[in-house]
Amino acid sequence: MSTFHNDTAYHRPVMLAECLDALDLRPDGRYVDVTFGGGGHSARMLERLTTGHLYSFDQDADAEQEAAKLAQPQFTFIRANFRDLHQELAERNALPVDGLLADLGVSSHQFDTAERGFSTRFDGPLDMRMDPEGERTAADVVADYSEAELHRIFGMYGEVTNARTLAQTVVSARRAQAIRTIGDLKKAIASCTPRGKENKYLAQVFQALRIEVNDEMSALQEMLLQTAQVLRPGGRLVVMSYHSLEDRLVKNFMAKGKFFGEVEKDLFGHQHRPFDVLTRKPVEASAEEIAINSRARSAKLRVAVRSSFKSDF
């Protein structure tokens, strides 16, 4: 029975029971949560450890404050981007690990804090930085990117159908007036926004900007490649994604050990695959959970186990 309905408003973890089951937690094991967020998954993982240890990553200062509430000898919070996974764990003599959880996307708290600029529901600065100390904001992207660059990110990261028109509209609007807030952007692109589908369309636009601001696709690929190094043979890789771009990368990596092309083979035709996939189809949230937590609707959970194949990653 899932316990998602007992969690705080700060961050309600998606598919909590399914994630914990997939990790196959041992009380004496060593685990990593590379996306601490509001700490919902980390807190429940810690409950199952006795002599084991949990290392949780997040680059957000708000997440670091939440992590302080979990202070105990079995827990270490690491304020870093998960692309630094191997380096940070090696520095703490914490390799190899028995399981790794990645819950991709934005925490409920980030969405619900107007001044962070992640949500279309509020007016606030066009920020969207997961690391508030990062240099580039969404407003910078909107102000500085060329029409061709905007077309690329809206089409690729937002999967927006009229990405070219949208990019042209943004460039035209910013010549007349600076676009610094969520309200400014909504007003600037109102002519491109399909009637009756405003929420979905704006969510796609915001997703594209957020992915670009935080370099999410590159960071995800770097982190996944390192999982083959940090997980022991038999260790579990558990990844939950919220849009097709992420899910495709995760699916390909688990199946092939790479993001594009075919599985590599040795001279004898043996496949070089660092993982064995346990979920042929992604696990999705129940109707009950989706009714309580709408974020769960788009979540796809994939699970793989580290094979005994020696990787050069």
C-alpha positions as CSV (number, residue, x, y, z in Angstrom):
1,M,0.0,0.0,0.0
2,S,1.5,3.3,-1.0
3,T,1.9,6.0,1.6
4,F,1.9,9.0,-0.7
5,H,-1.2,10.6,0.9
6,N,0.7,11.0,4.2
7,D,3.4,13.2,2.8
8,T,3.9,16.9,3.3
9,A,2.8,19.7,0.9
10,Y,6.5,20.6,0.5
11,H,7.0,17.7,-1.8
12,R,4.6,14.8,-2.3
13,P,6.8,12.0,-3.7
14,V,5.4,10.3,-6.8
15,M,5.1,6.5,-6.8
16,L,6.8,6.2,-3.4
17,A,6.0,2.6,-2.7
18,E,6.9,1.5,-6.2
19,C,10.3,3.3,-6.0
20,L,11.1,1.7,-2.6
21,D,10.2,-1.7,-3.9
22,A,12.3,-1.2,-7.0
23,L,15.4,-0.3,-5.0
24,D,15.2,-3.6,-3.1
25,L,16.5,-1.8,0.0
26,R,18.8,-3.7,2.5
27,P,19.1,-2.3,6.0
28,D,22.9,-2.4,5.7
29,G,23.1,-1.1,2.1
30,R,24.6,2.0,0.7
31,Y,22.2,4.1,-1.4
32,V,22.0,7.3,-3.4
33,D,19.0,9.6,-4.0
34,V,20.4,12.0,-6.7
35,T,17.3,14.2,-6.6
36,F,16.5,15.0,-2.9
37,G,14.0,17.7,-3.7
38,G,11.6,17.9,-0.7
39,G,13.1,14.7,0.8
40,G,10.0,12.6,0.4
41,H,11.8,9.6,-1.1
42,S,15.0,10.1,1.0
43,A,13.0,10.1,4.3
44,R,11.3,6.8,3.5
45,M,14.6,5.2,2.3
46,L,16.3,6.2,5.6
47,E,13.5,4.6,7.6
48,R,14.6,1.2,6.1
49,L,18.3,1.6,6.9
50,T,20.0,0.5,10.1
51,T,23.8,0.2,9.6
52,G,23.4,1.4,5.9
53,H,23.9,4.9,4.6
54,L,22.0,7.2,2.3
55,Y,23.7,10.0,0.2
56,S,21.3,12.5,-1.3
57,F,22.2,15.1,-3.9
58,D,20.5,18.5,-4.7
59,Q,21.8,21.8,-5.9
60,D,19.0,23.8,-4.3
61,A,19.5,25.8,-1.1
62,D,15.8,25.1,-0.1
63,A,16.4,21.4,-0.4
64,E,19.5,21.7,1.8
65,Q,17.4,23.3,4.5
66,E,14.9,20.4,4.2
67,A,17.7,17.9,4.4
68,A,18.8,19.3,7.8
69,K,15.5,17.9,9.2
70,L,16.7,14.4,8.4
71,A,20.1,14.8,10.2
72,Q,21.3,11.4,11.5
73,P,24.5,9.3,11.2
74,Q,23.1,7.3,8.3
75,F,22.5,10.3,6.1
76,T,24.7,12.6,4.1
77,F,23.4,15.5,2.1
78,I,25.5,16.6,-0.9
79,R,24.9,20.1,-2.3
80,A,25.8,19.4,-5.9
81,N,24.5,18.8,-9.3
82,F,24.0,15.1,-9.9
83,R,26.4,15.3,-12.9
84,D,29.1,15.3,-10.3
85,L,27.9,11.9,-8.9
86,H,31.1,9.8,-9.1
87,Q,33.4,12.6,-8.0
88,E,31.3,13.5,-4.9
89,L,30.9,9.8,-3.8
90,A,34.5,9.0,-4.4
91,E,35.6,11.9,-2.2
92,R,33.5,10.4,0.6
93,N,34.8,6.9,0.1
94,A,31.2,5.9,-0.7
95,L,31.7,3.5,-3.7
96,P,30.2,1.3,-4.8
97,V,26.5,1.7,-4.0
98,D,23.7,-0.8,-3.8
99,G,21.0,1.4,-5.4
100,L,20.4,4.7,-7.0
101,L,17.1,6.7,-7.3
102,A,16.6,9.6,-9.7
103,D,13.2,11.4,-9.6
104,L,13.6,13.8,-12.5
105,G,11.8,17.1,-12.9
106,V,10.8,19.8,-10.5
107,S,9.8,19.4,-6.8
108,S,6.3,20.5,-5.7
109,H,8.0,23.2,-3.5
110,Q,9.8,24.7,-6.5
111,F,6.5,24.7,-8.5
112,D,4.6,26.3,-5.6
113,T,7.1,29.1,-4.9
114,A,6.1,32.0,-7.1
115,E,9.5,33.8,-7.0
116,R,11.3,30.7,-8.4
117,G,9.4,31.2,-11.7
118,F,8.7,27.5,-12.5
119,S,4.9,27.7,-12.6
120,T,2.6,29.3,-15.0
121,R,0.0,29.7,-12.2
122,F,1.7,32.7,-10.7
123,D,3.3,35.9,-11.8
124,G,6.9,36.2,-10.7
125,P,10.3,36.6,-12.2
126,L,11.2,34.4,-15.2
127,D,13.9,32.5,-13.2
128,M,13.6,28.7,-13.3
129,R,17.1,28.0,-11.9
130,M,17.3,24.8,-9.9
131,D,20.5,26.2,-8.4
132,P,19.5,29.7,-7.4
133,E,23.2,30.7,-7.7
134,G,23.3,29.7,-11.3
135,E,24.3,32.4,-13.8
136,R,21.5,32.1,-16.5
137,T,17.8,32.6,-15.9
138,A,14.8,31.9,-18.2
139,A,14.6,35.7,-18.7
140,D,18.1,35.7,-20.0
141,V,17.3,32.9,-22.5
142,V,14.2,34.8,-23.7
143,A,16.2,38.1,-24.0
144,D,19.4,36.8,-25.5
145,Y,18.8,33.7,-27.6
146,S,18.5,34.1,-31.4
147,E,15.3,33.2,-33.1
148,A,16.9,30.0,-34.4
149,E,18.0,29.0,-30.9
150,L,14.6,29.7,-29.4
151,H,13.0,27.7,-32.3
152,R,15.3,24.7,-31.4
153,I,14.6,24.7,-27.7
154,F,10.8,25.2,-28.0
155,G,10.6,22.4,-30.6
156,M,13.1,20.0,-29.0
157,Y,12.6,20.5,-25.3
158,G,9.0,21.7,-25.3
159,E,7.7,19.7,-28.3
160,V,5.7,22.8,-29.1
161,T,3.9,22.3,-32.5
162,N,4.2,26.0,-33.6
163,A,7.8,26.4,-32.3
164,R,9.0,28.5,-35.3
165,T,6.1,31.0,-35.0
166,L,6.5,31.1,-31.2
167,A,10.2,31.9,-31.6
168,Q,9.4,34.7,-34.1
169,T,6.7,36.1,-31.7
170,V,9.1,36.2,-28.8
171,V,11.8,38.0,-30.8
172,S,9.3,40.5,-32.1
173,A,7.8,41.1,-28.6
174,R,11.1,41.6,-26.9
175,R,12.1,44.4,-29.3
176,A,9.1,46.4,-28.1
177,Q,9.4,45.6,-24.4
178,A,11.7,43.6,-22.1
179,I,10.2,40.2,-21.0
180,R,11.3,39.8,-17.4
181,T,8.3,38.1,-15.7
182,I,5.9,35.2,-16.2
183,G,3.1,37.7,-16.9
184,D,5.3,39.5,-19.5
185,L,5.9,36.2,-21.3
186,K,2.3,35.1,-21.3
187,K,1.2,38.4,-22.7
188,A,4.0,38.3,-25.3
189,I,3.0,34.9,-26.7
190,A,-0.8,35.2,-26.3
191,S,-1.3,35.2,-30.0
192,C,0.5,31.8,-30.3
193,T,-1.4,30.2,-27.4
194,P,-4.2,27.9,-28.6
195,R,-7.6,28.7,-27.1
196,G,-8.8,26.0,-24.7
197,K,-5.4,24.5,-24.4
198,E,-3.6,27.4,-22.7
199,N,-2.4,25.4,-19.7
200,K,-0.8,22.6,-21.6
201,Y,0.8,24.9,-24.1
202,L,2.3,27.2,-21.5
203,A,3.5,24.1,-19.6
204,Q,5.4,23.0,-22.7
205,V,6.9,26.4,-23.2
206,F,8.0,26.6,-19.6
207,Q,9.4,23.1,-19.7
208,A,11.6,24.0,-22.7
209,L,13.0,27.1,-20.9
210,R,13.6,25.2,-17.7
211,I,15.5,22.4,-19.5
212,E,17.7,24.9,-21.3
213,V,18.3,27.0,-18.2
214,N,19.4,24.0,-16.1
215,D,21.2,22.1,-19.0
216,E,19.0,19.2,-17.9
217,M,19.5,16.8,-20.9
218,S,23.3,17.0,-20.7
219,A,23.3,16.6,-16.9
220,L,21.0,13.6,-17.1
221,Q,23.3,11.9,-19.7
222,E,26.4,12.5,-17.7
223,M,24.8,11.2,-14.5
224,L,23.4,8.0,-16.2
225,L,26.8,7.2,-17.7
226,Q,28.3,7.4,-14.2
227,T,25.8,4.9,-12.7
228,A,27.6,2.1,-14.4
229,Q,30.7,3.1,-12.4
230,V,29.0,3.7,-9.0
231,L,26.6,0.7,-8.8
232,R,27.9,-2.7,-7.7
233,P,27.0,-5.7,-9.8
234,G,23.4,-6.5,-8.7
235,G,22.8,-2.9,-7.7
236,R,19.5,-1.2,-8.7
237,L,19.1,1.8,-11.0
238,V,15.6,3.4,-10.5
239,V,14.7,6.4,-12.6
240,M,11.4,8.3,-12.8
241,S,10.9,10.7,-15.7
242,Y,8.1,13.1,-16.6
243,H,8.5,13.8,-20.3
244,S,9.3,11.8,-23.4
245,L,12.8,13.2,-24.0
246,E,14.0,12.1,-20.5
247,D,12.2,8.8,-20.7
248,R,13.8,8.0,-24.1
249,L,17.3,8.6,-22.8
250,V,16.6,6.5,-19.7
251,K,15.1,3.7,-21.8
252,N,18.0,3.6,-24.3
253,F,20.7,3.8,-21.6
254,M,19.2,1.0,-19.5
255,A,18.8,-1.2,-22.6
256,K,22.1,-0.5,-24.4
257,G,24.4,1.4,-22.1
258,K,24.3,4.3,-24.5
259,F,21.8,6.9,-25.7
260,F,21.9,6.4,-29.5
261,G,22.8,3.6,-31.9
262,E,23.0,-0.1,-31.3
263,V,24.4,-2.1,-28.4
264,E,28.2,-2.6,-28.7
265,K,29.5,-6.1,-29.1
266,D,32.9,-7.7,-28.7
267,L,34.8,-9.8,-31.3
268,F,32.7,-12.9,-30.3
269,G,29.4,-11.1,-30.7
270,H,28.7,-10.8,-27.0
271,Q,26.8,-7.6,-26.1
272,H,28.4,-5.0,-23.9
273,R,25.5,-4.0,-21.7
274,P,26.1,-2.6,-18.2
275,F,22.5,-3.1,-17.2
276,D,19.7,-5.7,-17.4
277,V,16.3,-4.1,-17.7
278,L,13.7,-5.2,-15.1
279,T,10.8,-3.1,-16.5
280,R,10.0,-3.9,-20.2
281,K,7.3,-1.3,-20.0
282,P,7.5,1.7,-17.6
283,V,5.6,1.5,-14.3
284,E,2.9,4.2,-14.2
285,A,1.0,5.7,-11.2
286,S,-2.4,4.3,-10.1
287,A,-5.6,6.2,-10.8
288,E,-5.9,6.7,-7.0
289,E,-2.5,8.4,-6.8
290,I,-3.2,10.6,-9.9
291,A,-6.4,11.8,-8.3
292,I,-4.4,13.0,-5.2
293,N,-1.3,14.2,-7.0
294,S,-1.7,15.4,-10.6
295,R,2.1,15.4,-11.1
296,A,2.0,11.6,-11.1
297,R,0.0,11.5,-14.3
298,S,3.0,11.9,-16.6
299,A,5.5,9.9,-14.5
300,K,7.2,6.8,-16.0
301,L,9.3,4.6,-13.7
302,R,12.0,2.4,-15.2
303,V,14.2,-0.1,-13.3
304,A,17.5,-1.9,-14.2
305,V,20.0,-4.0,-12.4
306,R,23.8,-3.6,-12.8
307,S,25.1,-6.6,-14.7
308,S,28.4,-8.3,-13.9
309,F,29.8,-7.0,-17.2
310,K,32.9,-4.8,-16.6
311,S,32.3,-1.4,-18.1
312,D,34.8,1.2,-19.2
313,F,32.5,4.1,-18.6
